[in-house]
């Protein structure tokens, strides 16, 4: 229902698995959940280039899937993370891909006017790292980070997902 929700709440375009796979010249490798994060980030950079060329304000939202429970679904492009627990591999791979994506966005012309928000949609559900997560209940919290060219700081303020939209505005 995410697509229906987004379309009825002001998103001009909503691209899911079906829409993305028909626009790529070569078939994408998919996980059970959809498009792998590396392909998503590559397509997103192309979209950012297109949006930047239009010289109008824009909002682009991405939903990554490779760290989905129970074991993660890292793409085949992540062989450097081949050892260890499957979820650890997925987390390490997606972490590296997110860092590369943010660096690529920041390196583009016009990025000085861009704000990148990185946040989790929920706490991790039961997965192959559950023992580690359960042993660390006090530190489990949702992630919310802003990259806006300013010096970073840690703010320990309780917010909900309902607060994200107004914060970004």
N, C-alpha and C positions, 0 to 999 in steps of 0.2 A: 503493500500500500504506500510505500515511500513516494513513488512516482505520482500517484494521484494526489497525495498530500501536497507535494511540492508544486504541482501544476495549479492547484487551487489556492496556493498561498504566494503568488506573485513571481514564481520562477518562469522566465520566458521559454527556456529550453531545458528539458530533462532527458539525459541520455543514460540509459541503462545498458545491460548486456546486449540486448537485441539491436539497439540503435548504434552502439559502438562497433559491434562486430561487422555490421554491413557497411560501415564507412572506411574500414581499413583495407588497403590493397591486398595484403596477405592475411591468411587466417591467423587469428590469435590463439595461443594456448590458453585455455580457460581452466579455472579451478571449479569445484562444485558450487562455489559462491559467486563466481563471475570472472570479470577481467582482473588479471594479476596487476598488482600495484605498479610494477615497472612499466607495463604498457599504459596504464592509466596516467602515470606521470608524464610519459612521452607525449601522449595525446593532449594532455593538459598544457604542456609547453607550447605545442602548436596552436592551441586555442588562445593562449595568452598572447602569442605573437599576433594572431588575427584581431583580438580585442584591442590590443595596444595600437594597432594600425588605424583603428577607427577613431582614436582620440576622443573617446567618450568614457565617462566613469563606468565601471562594471564590477560585478560581483561574480566570482566563480567559486563553486563549492565542490569538493571532491570527497568521496567516501572510499576509504581503503578497506580491503577485505582479506589480505593475506595473513593477518594475525587472528583470524576468526577461530573460535574454539571448535573442536577439542584439541587439535594438534597443530593448527596453523597450516597455511597452504602456500609456502614460498614458491616463487617461480623457478623455473629451471635456470634462470640467469643468476642464481645465487649459490653457485658451487663453492664459493669461498667460505660459506657457512655450513659446510656439509657434515660436520660432526656435532654431537650433542643431542639433546632432546629436540624433537621436531618443533615444538613451540618456541624454544630458545632460538633455533635456526630462523624461524619465521620472524621473530621479534628483532633479531640482529639484522636480518636482511632488510626488513621494512624500515628500521631505524636508519640504516645507511642510505636507503633510497629516498627517504624523506629529507635527510640532510643534503643529499645531492640535488634534489628538486628545489629546496629552498635556496641553495647556493645558485642554481641556474636561474631562478626567478630574480634573485637580487642582482645578478650580473647583467640582466637585460636593461636596455634603455627604458627609462620611465619608472624603474623600480623605486626610485626615491620617493615617489608618490603612492607607493603600494603598502598595504598592510596585509600581512599574512597571519592568519589565526590558525593555530593547531590545537585541536582539542579532541578528547575521547567522547564517544557517545554513551558509554557505560563502563562500569568496572568489569574486569575480566570475569567471564563465567567459568564454571568448572572446566579445567583443561589439564593438560599433562604436567603443568607446573603448579597444580593446586596445593600441594604440600607447602611449597615455598610461599605462595600467596597467603595461605591460611595462617602461617607462622608469623606473618607480618601485617596483621590486621590494622594496627595503628597508622601505618604508612600508606594504606590503600586509599587513594583518592583519585578523582577525575583530573585529567590533565587539561590545562588551558594556558596556552602561551601565545603571546603576540610578538611578531617581528615587524617593527615599524622604523627601524633605523636608529632608535634611541637606545641608550644604555639599559641593559636588563636589570630587573630587580625581582625579588620574590615577594609576593603579596599573599598573605595568608587570610584571605577573605572568603567566606562561604558564599558561593553563587550556585545557581541552578542553570539548567539549559535554557530556561526562559529568559535569563539575563544576558545570554550571548548576543542576541540580535541588538538590543539596546547598547551594549558595550561596543559592538562593532560600529554602530551608527555614530 
